[in-house]
Amino acid sequence: MNNYRIAIVDDDPYIRELVETYLRQENLETIGLGTAEEAWELWEQNPPDMWVLDIMLPGMDGYELCRRIRGSAEVPIIMISARDDEVDKILGIELGSDDYLVKPFSPRELVARVKRQLKRMQKLQGIEEESTAIHTYIQLGQLRLMLNNRCTIWRDVEIDLTSKEFDLLKLLVVNPNRAFAREELLQLVWGEDYYGSDRAVDHLVKRLRKKAEHIPIEAVWGHGYRLNGGDC
C-alpha cells in the first residue's frame, strides 16, 4: 500500500497511541492529535490522506471538524464514538463521513476499515483517471457531471456535492430510469460491508433534491429510487 498519512484525532492519548501503533505496522504513516483545533491547523498547513475522528472532543467536536474538512475536500473520514446511537451514525454520514466505529473497538477492525477506505480511494482515483482519458464529463439532459474534478452542473448552475452525493448521482445518471433498491444503493455507494440503516439512502436523496431543485430523482414505492432520464 502506498505511503499514505493517516491523522488520528482523539483526546485519549492511549487510544491515539494504540491506533497509531497498529497502523504503523501496516507501513502507514500516522500523526496523532488531541483536539479538533490542532487537526484543523494541520488540515490548512499539511493535510493528511485520511482522518480517524473521535466525535466527543474538547472545544470543537468531531462533527464540526468533519463538516469543515468535507466542505473543502473528499478525503476519507472514519468517525469513532462511545455513543452507539443510530442518530449519531446518520448525522455522521450526512456530514460526509465514510464509516463509523463504536468504542470500544478492535484495533484490527479499525485497521481493516482504514485499508478498505484507502483501497476504495485508489479505485475511485483510477476509475476517474481512466474516464478522464476518454471523456471529461457525463451528460443527461440538463445534468452534467464533470469527472476530472467531480463537479456537478444542473440547469447551468454548479451544485456543491459531497463525495457520497456525487457517487450516488453518477450511478443514477449512468443508469437512467433504472429502479435501484435501497439495499443495492447501500452496497454500491457505501460498500458491501456497510452495516448502517438504509435510512442513509433517504437522507442522501433528500439532500440531493434540496441542492439540485427539481432534479427528477423519483421514489419507487416500497423499493428505492430512480432517475427519470426524460425529465432531466
ROSE-645310 format. One line per field, with one value per residue (C-alpha): chain; residue number from 1; residue in three letters; x, y, z. Coordinates in steps of 0.1 Angstrom, whole numbers, plus 5000, padded with zeros to 4 digits. Layout:
c = A,...
k = NUM,...
r = Ala,...
east = X,...
north = Y,...
up = Z,...
//
This chain:
c = A,A,A,A,A,A,A,A,A,A,A,A,A,A,A,A,A,A,A,A,A,A,A,A,A,A,A,A,A,A,A,A,A,A,A,A,A,A,A,A,A,A,A,A,A,A,A,A,A,A,A,A,A,A,A,A,A,A,A,A,A,A,A,A,A,A,A,A,A,A,A,A,A,A,A,A,A,A,A,A,A,A,A,A,A,A,A,A,A,A,A,A,A,A,A,A,A,A,A,A,A,A,A,A,A,A,A,A,A,A,A,A,A,A,A,A,A,A,A,A,A,A,A,A,A,A,A,A,A,A,A,A,A,A,A,A,A,A,A,A,A,A,A,A,A,A,A,A,A,A,A,A,A,A,A,A,A,A,A,A,A,A,A,A,A,A,A,A,A,A,A,A,A,A,A,A,A,A,A,A,A,A,A,A,A,A,A,A,A,A,A,A,A,A,A,A,A,A,A,A,A,A,A,A,A,A,A,A,A,A,A,A,A,A,A,A,A,A,A,A,A,A,A,A,A,A,A,A,A,A,A,A
k = 1,2,3,4,5,6,7,8,9,10,11,12,13,14,15,16,17,18,19,20,21,22,23,24,25,26,27,28,29,30,31,32,33,34,35,36,37,38,39,40,41,42,43,44,45,46,47,48,49,50,51,52,53,54,55,56,57,58,59,60,61,62,63,64,65,66,67,68,69,70,71,72,73,74,75,76,77,78,79,80,81,82,83,84,85,86,87,88,89,90,91,92,93,94,95,96,97,98,99,100,101,102,103,104,105,106,107,108,109,110,111,112,113,114,115,116,117,118,119,120,121,122,123,124,125,126,127,128,129,130,131,132,133,134,135,136,137,138,139,140,141,142,143,144,145,146,147,148,149,150,151,152,153,154,155,156,157,158,159,160,161,162,163,164,165,166,167,168,169,170,171,172,173,174,175,176,177,178,179,180,181,182,183,184,185,186,187,188,189,190,191,192,193,194,195,196,197,198,199,200,201,202,203,204,205,206,207,208,209,210,211,212,213,214,215,216,217,218,219,220,221,222,223,224,225,226,227,228,229,230,231,232
r = Met,Asn,Asn,Tyr,Arg,Ile,Ala,Ile,Val,Asp,Asp,Asp,Pro,Tyr,Ile,Arg,Glu,Leu,Val,Glu,Thr,Tyr,Leu,Arg,Gln,Glu,Asn,Leu,Glu,Thr,Ile,Gly,Leu,Gly,Thr,Ala,Glu,Glu,Ala,Trp,Glu,Leu,Trp,Glu,Gln,Asn,Pro,Pro,Asp,Met,Trp,Val,Leu,Asp,Ile,Met,Leu,Pro,Gly,Met,Asp,Gly,Tyr,Glu,Leu,Cys,Arg,Arg,Ile,Arg,Gly,Ser,Ala,Glu,Val,Pro,Ile,Ile,Met,Ile,Ser,Ala,Arg,Asp,Asp,Glu,Val,Asp,Lys,Ile,Leu,Gly,Ile,Glu,Leu,Gly,Ser,Asp,Asp,Tyr,Leu,Val,Lys,Pro,Phe,Ser,Pro,Arg,Glu,Leu,Val,Ala,Arg,Val,Lys,Arg,Gln,Leu,Lys,Arg,Met,Gln,Lys,Leu,Gln,Gly,Ile,Glu,Glu,Glu,Ser,Thr,Ala,Ile,His,Thr,Tyr,Ile,Gln,Leu,Gly,Gln,Leu,Arg,Leu,Met,Leu,Asn,Asn,Arg,Cys,Thr,Ile,Trp,Arg,Asp,Val,Glu,Ile,Asp,Leu,Thr,Ser,Lys,Glu,Phe,Asp,Leu,Leu,Lys,Leu,Leu,Val,Val,Asn,Pro,Asn,Arg,Ala,Phe,Ala,Arg,Glu,Glu,Leu,Leu,Gln,Leu,Val,Trp,Gly,Glu,Asp,Tyr,Tyr,Gly,Ser,Asp,Arg,Ala,Val,Asp,His,Leu,Val,Lys,Arg,Leu,Arg,Lys,Lys,Ala,Glu,His,Ile,Pro,Ile,Glu,Ala,Val,Trp,Gly,His,Gly,Tyr,Arg,Leu,Asn,Gly,Gly,Asp,Cys
east = 5000,5013,5028,4996,4995,4966,4956,4941,4921,4912,4916,4925,4963,4960,4936,4957,4989,4972,4957,4989,5009,4986,4985,5023,5026,5008,5035,5011,5024,5004,5000,4981,4962,4943,4919,4899,4916,4950,4936,4921,4955,4971,4945,4953,4990,4998,4966,4968,4954,4927,4912,4901,4880,4865,4832,4834,4864,4871,4862,4852,4837,4843,4811,4821,4856,4842,4819,4847,4870,4843,4834,4868,4879,4867,4894,4882,4869,4862,4843,4846,4825,4814,4778,4761,4731,4717,4710,4748,4755,4731,4744,4780,4771,4751,4782,4802,4820,4827,4825,4816,4830,4817,4841,4854,4865,4891,4922,4925,4889,4898,4929,4908,4884,4912,4927,4893,4888,4922,4917,4883,4900,4927,4900,4879,4911,4919,4884,4883,4917,4906,4873,4890,4914,4883,4859,4857,4820,4788,4756,4719,4697,4705,4725,4763,4788,4825,4846,4880,4871,4838,4818,4781,4762,4724,4704,4736,4742,4772,4760,4783,4780,4797,4816,4786,4761,4782,4787,4750,4741,4767,4753,4718,4729,4747,4716,4687,4652,4665,4650,4676,4666,4678,4699,4715,4724,4739,4762,4772,4777,4787,4803,4794,4805,4785,4760,4741,4704,4690,4677,4711,4699,4668,4688,4712,4684,4667,4699,4704,4669,4674,4707,4695,4660,4635,4660,4639,4650,4618,4609,4598,4573,4584,4617,4641,4648,4654,4664,4638,4660,4632,4628,4664
north = 5000,5035,5057,5072,5095,5090,5116,5102,5128,5117,5134,5100,5095,5058,5053,5075,5056,5022,5031,5046,5015,4992,5015,5018,4980,4983,5007,5036,5070,5085,5117,5119,5150,5157,5184,5194,5228,5212,5190,5220,5237,5206,5205,5240,5235,5199,5179,5141,5115,5102,5111,5090,5114,5110,5127,5139,5163,5193,5226,5219,5185,5158,5166,5202,5192,5166,5193,5217,5191,5178,5213,5216,5180,5144,5128,5096,5101,5074,5087,5069,5074,5058,5066,5037,5056,5055,5092,5098,5074,5091,5126,5115,5101,5133,5154,5133,5106,5074,5049,5048,5027,5025,5023,5000,4987,4962,4980,4953,4961,4998,4989,4968,4997,5021,4999,4994,5031,5036,5009,5025,5058,5042,5025,5058,5077,5050,5050,5088,5089,5063,5080,5114,5099,5090,5119,5145,5145,5126,5144,5136,5164,5195,5175,5173,5155,5166,5135,5151,5174,5158,5189,5188,5212,5212,5236,5257,5261,5244,5223,5216,5179,5156,5125,5102,5126,5127,5089,5082,5108,5094,5059,5071,5092,5062,5041,5064,5051,5020,5015,5007,4991,5009,4979,4979,5016,5010,4983,5003,5037,5029,4995,4959,4958,4989,4979,5011,5017,5022,5055,5068,5065,5085,5112,5114,5117,5143,5164,5159,5171,5202,5211,5204,5218,5198,5171,5141,5115,5096,5073,5038,5029,5000,4996,5025,5053,5060,5090,5099,5105,5120,5149,5159
up = 5000,4991,5018,5030,5060,5085,5111,5143,5163,5199,5233,5248,5244,5250,5221,5198,5206,5202,5168,5156,5166,5146,5116,5115,5115,5081,5069,5071,5084,5112,5132,5165,5176,5208,5196,5166,5166,5162,5135,5115,5117,5103,5075,5065,5065,5056,5051,5056,5032,5056,5090,5120,5141,5176,5179,5215,5216,5239,5222,5185,5182,5156,5138,5132,5121,5097,5082,5077,5061,5038,5028,5010,5000,4996,5018,5035,5071,5097,5128,5162,5193,5226,5216,5198,5186,5151,5151,5156,5127,5103,5113,5108,5073,5064,5073,5049,5070,5051,5081,5118,5147,5182,5212,5225,5191,5180,5166,5140,5128,5126,5105,5082,5077,5071,5045,5028,5026,5011,4985,4977,4972,4950,4929,4925,4915,4890,4875,4873,4856,4831,4825,4820,4794,4774,4782,4808,4816,4816,4805,4807,4796,4817,4841,4836,4858,4854,4860,4864,4893,4904,4897,4891,4868,4870,4847,4841,4879,4897,4926,4955,4964,4989,4978,4986,4969,4937,4937,4941,4914,4890,4895,4887,4857,4841,4846,4838,4845,4863,4898,4925,4958,4989,4999,4964,4967,5001,4986,4955,4972,5008,5002,5008,5044,5054,5082,5088,5083,5048,5060,5050,5014,5021,5038,5009,4983,5004,5003,4966,4959,4981,4965,4929,4929,4908,4899,4888,4914,4919,4948,4938,4964,4986,4967,4963,4938,4901,4880,4853,4823,4803,4827,4831
//
